[in-house]
Amino acid sequence: MMSTKAFTLVPAVEREQLMGDRERVSLECVECCGRNLYVGTSDCFVYRFLLEEKTVPGGSTTFTATKQLHRHLGFKKPVNELRAASALHRLLVLCDSSITLVHMLSLEPVPSGARIKGATAFALNENPVSGDPFCVEVCIISVKRRTIQVFLVYEDRVQIVREVSTPEQPLAVAVDGHFLCLALTTQYIILNYSTGVAQDLFPFCSEEKRPIVKRIGRQEFLLAGPGGLGMFATVAGISQRAPVRWSENVVGAAVCFPYVIALDSEFITVHSMLDQQQKQTLPFKEGHILQDFEGRVIVATSKGVYVLVPLPLEKQIQDLLASRRVEEALILAKGARRNIPKEKFQVMYRRILQQAGFIQFAQLQFLEAKELFRSGQLDVRELISLYPFLLPTSSSFTRSHPPLHEFADLNQLTQGDQEKVAKCKRFLMSYLNEVRSTEVANGYKEDIDTALLKLYTEADHDSLLDLLVTENFCLLTDSAAWLEKHKKYFALGLLYHYNHQDAAAVQLWVSIVNGDIHDSTRSDLYEYIVDFLTYSLDPDLVWHYADWVLQKNPEVGVQVFTKRPVDEQQSRFNPDDIISCLKKYPQALVKYLEHLVTDRRLQKEEYHTHLAVLYLDEVLQQRPSANGKEAEVTETQVKLRRLLQKSDLYRVHFLLDRIRGAGLPMESAILHGKLERHEEALHILVHELADFPAAEDYCLWRSEGRDPPARQRLFHLLLAMYLGPGPSAPQLAVAAVDLLNRHAAEFDAARVLQLLPGTWSVQLLCPFLTGAVRDSVHARRTTQVAVGLAKSENLIYKYDKMKLKGSSVRLSDKKLCQMCQNPFCEPVFVRYPNGGLVHTHCAASRHTNPSSPSPGART
């Protein structure tokens, strides 16, 4: 058990003030009401003292009791109990089984002589049910066996209102509303005197110990239970608090929240109601009275009166914190809520949580410290300030006063233990990262983010880059100096970029790539710079470093132009300017022209021709001595052919002149095709290259999007070339058969049959002839269906016409035109299918003016 100083014992009334030289006189009971202290003695005297409380320098409290008067009650018995009824200005005195009403100041009995007779003990109802402000409710244990009586006491009279029988003889009583808490001979009970319903609590042996029954709050009582336990019980007969452990011979108990105080023959013990632990023990011999009066706890021996003065809760809490008893301090602080105004409590409690957090932090209990810091809404700069140099030099922060902890800095806290320092820094990194996006950071985000950057930098933490590429409030001056000190140049560039200093950022990164400074953060820094320039909105910056990125790697460097968003390219980067820049870098120039022609699909002859020329030059460089038939087709050559086929914008004659004699027959054939020189193109494909599939593809390519006769002409031209005389007649004959069998639908079968040699067998041309017959039959049948449908439609119209002619029309001068509502003047009219008649000119005007009213849909 660790002790807590919760109370100090201060003398209030000394023996000499009470009894003088009377040795046999003893103090029997006390009562305190405001500044008035009343003492009842064994020789039937009542004393009134004026109790003055003073706080001397140093914070301790003293009491001075000044005797005002004393009065003998006229009996020979001791004064058993005193209770003040301040609302009536009366003091209730129990002596010789009678309760006498005396004036609180003069101690004179009331003139009417009103008293309650036959009482052995009594209690005031502090939760009265009568509702009359001019009386108090008194519950007495009657001298009549097993009887409780309830009285209303007025200024000068008393009135009995209830008499209740009990199962056993009552020994002690406390009252709350209609509920009596009674100590009987063998048990404690709760008794509702209004309904008579009793609730047993627990057993009690009156022969072994003195009963204790104390009302401690609304509908709650404190009782001396078996086994030396202080038990709590509500009027419902249940306990909402855990019991406290007392000694077996407790003679008195009182509550001064959050403590339960017990008195035995040798000690005063103090237990917490919050955690039921014993907090303090005060030696006090021969004590026999312990009572609390409106928060003031008084103890007495038979010779003197003392006051238990509670230390201020804040002082108790601070003492606990100083002893590093964090849990106890927090429990006590929470319990103090009911005694302190809400706003003051919140301020105090937050500060206590913060102090507790620093205690846990100093013990490296980081999880506990974090929760306490969060709950206490700690200004996180208090924590940052423990770490040397983490707060920005421009920060105006000063530590809380009085201080929340006793440490100058982290080195003092850890006593130079570097392992502990590292743990503390890891904790701060984690904590700052969590709070930086919460309300805790409001008002000093710069201090938090700058500190976090410094911690990440020192620890070479991966999160440093994440911090710099997302929204942050790192102060540029402090952060830049720190990053440069730790040679984090790539991160420094990110910091410059975030602060809109892109030129400084790129210059720094270029220096890293060039080897002028060392930083191994990114092995792909060159590619990163290219990507950065690609999306940069500063054209001057891009042009400034364009040559550098192109010199390093033309094919990658050109991406600053090719991968740039299209809308930005159009507004800030002229393709002609870029082409001029790229002339020194042929590979980059090819990539850029491919981007213009293929990706952006710019319809400009200059770009298409330029790209074709570059392709052609590269093809010629790659094959200086090879001829067209034997050379392997390169990737560039494939690109050239695709461009020549797909594009219609390049200068065909110019390229044809460049290719002539260069050994590029396929490219020549494509160019001839662009000029509609199909015979020359097919001649190259068939007779020079003998590439029959290419010849077929040519026919498909050049007939794409054209009408069937044009397509048919191309295929007939190719067939005629296959069937013409020449040295390769057998090979061409096979090609002709394959052409016919694969593309039967593209030929006029009748013309083909006239061209074919008579020596060819039907079996050889079976696929062609089958397809031709099928197409012919299909065409004939389709035509027949179309003719049949046309005849059916014609028959329907004829039927409609006959129906119209079969009905008569009656016309007279009384008949009105349905459009103009005028009569017909001559037997000329237009009749609508619905039978409506209109003038011919009205019908004509309706057709020229569609908005005119119409009597029918068809004429």
SULVENRA-V976542 format. One line per field, one symbol per residue. phi: phi as a letter, one per 40 degrees, with the letter a starting at -180 (. if undefined). A space follows every 50 residues. Layout:
phi = ???
This chain:
phi = .ccbcbbbcbcbbcdcccbgcccccbcbababbgccbbbbbcbgbbbbbc cbbbbcdhgcbbbbbbccaaaccgbbbcccabacbccbfbbcbcafgbbb cbccccgcccdcgcabbgbbaaacccbcbcgccbabcbbbcccccfbbbb bbbbcbabacbabbcbcbccbaabbagcbbbbcccbabbbbcccbgcbbc bacabcccaccbbbcbicfabbbcccggbcbbacccgbbbbccbcbccbc baaabbdcbbbbbbcbbbbbbcccbgccbabbcacgcbbaabbfgbbbba ccbabbbccccddccccccccccgccccccccccccdcbbddcccccccc cccccccccccccgccccccccccccfccccdcccccdgccccccccbcc bcccabbcacccccfgccccdcccccccdcccccccbbcdcdgacccccc ccdccdcdcfcccdcccccbdabcccccccccccccfccccccccccccg bcccccdcccccccgcbbacdbcbcdcccdcccdbccbccccccbccccc ccadccccccbcccdcccdccbbcdcccccccccbdcccddccdcccccc fccbddcccdccccdcccccccbcbccccccccccccccccccccccbbc cccccccccdgcgbcccccccccccgcccccccccccccfbccccccccc ccccgbcddccccccccccccccccicbdcccccccccccccbdccbcdc ccccccccccccccbddccccccccccccccccccccdcccccccccccc ccccccbcbbbbcccbccbbgbcccacbabbcdcgcbbccccccccccbc cccbcacbc
